[in-house]
């Protein structure tokens, strides 16, 4: 197995986390489904492509930054992991207490072009500081600062996140109307997704805090 490939257990655990994050209602999901419902699937796909482009940029920048941190300041990387675990606990709390349903935007009087839908998808992803902060605190939880192949593994995990997200984004666009109906009319579905998100990320945070605390 090449050094840049994480253990199978890490790959599967990260895939679960990426899946849970992708299916939890948020701004990206709302935008993609709104465009698909209001202007057609082509606009939904264009918006989804824009969001995936934003994720590529985020994961690349974060992986590069964390890679430098691992080599240049291992103590700072340790602090980032602890802070990240605490942030994940805060996100879990927010999902339970303030997690709401899917809020779709209304159709505008002027139909946007496909390029505009793509640009909007990129913009909502890149200009959202919460996305960058999430990736900064999320990715480090899956690598060890003592692992010499950690930088390469960060890029692998970033690519894995995108691979997991793409088919889910396609499904959301194709079934936008039905999914929107379920998420907007059945409050318990959104609550179940938010509780699942909270449970998974609380488990990750607790695991990393206990592991780092023993070192």
N, C-alpha and C positions, 0 to 999 in steps of 0.2 A: 504493500500500500504506500503510495507517495506521501512524503512528509507533510504536504499541505492539506491532505485530507484528514479531517477529524475522525475520532472513533465513531463507530456506527451508532452507539448510544447517544453521542452528542448530536450527530446528524438527525436522528429521529426525534430527539427532544426539541431541537431547534425548529424542526419542521412543524411539530405540534404547536410551538409557540407562535410561529409565523402564521399558521392556519387560523389559530384563535384570534390573533390580531387582525387578520384580513377579513374575517367574517363578523367582527364586532362593528356595529354601526359607527360611522365617523364622517368627517367632512369629505374625504375622498370618495367613499361609497355613495354618499348623498349626491355629490356632484355628478358622478358617472351615471347613476340611475336617473337623475333629473334630466340630464341631456338626452339619454336614451328614450325616456318617456315623452319629453317635450318636442324633440327634434328628430328622433329616429335613432336606430342602433348605430349607424355610421358615426354619429356625434358621440354616442356613448363609448364606442371603441376608440375614437380619437382622444377623448378625455382620459380614458383608461391608459392609452399609450403615453399620454403626457404625464400622468401620475407615475407610471413605471419609469419614465425617463428621470423624473425627480428622485425616485428611490435609488436609481443607479448613481446619481450624483451624490446623494446623501451617504450611501453605503461606501462609495469610493473615498470621499473626503474623510469620513469617520474612520474607515479602516486605515487610511494613510496616517491620520493623526494619532490614532491609538498605537499603530505600529512604531511610530517615532517615540511615543511615550514609553512603550515597553523597553526599548533599547536605552533611551536617554535618561529616563526618570522612573525606574521600577516602583519606587515608593509612591510617586504620584499616581501611577497606574493602579496600585493597590487601593489608594484613597478613592479613585474613580470607581472602582468596583464596589466598594462599600457604599459610596454615595449613590451609585446606580441601584443597588439592592434596596436602599431606603426609598429611592424615587419610585421603584416598581411597586413597593408597598403603598405609597401615596396614590399611584395610579389605580391600584386595586380598590382602595378606599373610595376614590372619586367615582369609579365605575359602579360601586354599590350604592353610594349615597346620592350621586348626581347623574348617574347614567340615564339618559333619556332615549326616546324613540328616534326614528329616522325623520329628519326634517328636510323635505324636498323643496326646491325652489320652484316658483311659478314660471310659466312660459313667458318669455319676453315678446314684445311686439315685433322686434327685428330678429329674424333667424340668423344666428351666427354662422360663420363659415367653419369648415372642418379644421382649418388652421387655427382659428380662434378657439375652438373647443380644445384642440391639442395644447395651445399655449395656456389656456385657463387651467388645464390639468397639471401642467408643469408648474405654473405659478402657485396654485393652492398648496402644492407639495413643498416647493422650495421656500416659499415665504412663510411657512408655518414653523415657528421656532420649536414648537412641541415635537414635531417630527424629528428634527435634528437632535434635540435633547433626548428623545426616546432612543434613537439609534446609538447615541453616545453612551447611554447607560445600559442599553440592552445587549449589544454585541460583546462587550467585554466580559459578560457573565459566562461566556462559553469558551474562553481561552484562559490558560494558565500563564502568568507572567514569567515563569521559569521555563516555559516551552520555547525552544529556539525557533520552532516553526509557527509560533503564534501569529506573526504578521500575515503569513500566507494563508493561514486558517481563517483569519478574519475576512479576507477577500472571498474565500470559498463560501463562508457562511452568508456573506452579503449576496453572493450570486444565488445561493440556495433560497434566500428570502424572496428574491425576485422570481425564481422558478416556481415557487409555491404560490406566489401572489397572482401570476399571470392567468392561470386557468380559472381561478376564483373570480378575477375581474371580468373575464369573458363570460362566465356563468351569470354574474350579476347584471351585465348589460343585456344578455340574451333573454333573461327572465326578469327584467327590471320591473315590469308592471305587476307581475304576480308577487315578487318578493316585496315590493313596496307596499302592496296591499296587506300582506301578512305582517310586516314589521310595523305598519302604521295602525292597523286595526287590532292586532293581538299584542297587548302590552306585555303579556307574560313571556312572549318570544324574545323581545328586546331585553327583558329582565334576566331571562335565562342566559342569553349571550353575555350580558355584562357580568353576571355571577360566575360564568365559566371563565371569562377573562380574569376576573379578580382572583379566582381560585388558582388558576395556572400560574399567574405572575406572583402571587403570594408564596406559592411553593418554591418558585425560582429564587425569590428574594431570601426566603428563609434558608434555603440550601446554601446559597453563596455566603450569607452572613455567618452561618455555623461553620462552613468550611474555612473561610478567611479568619474567623475568630480562633480557630485551633492552631493557626500558623504562627 
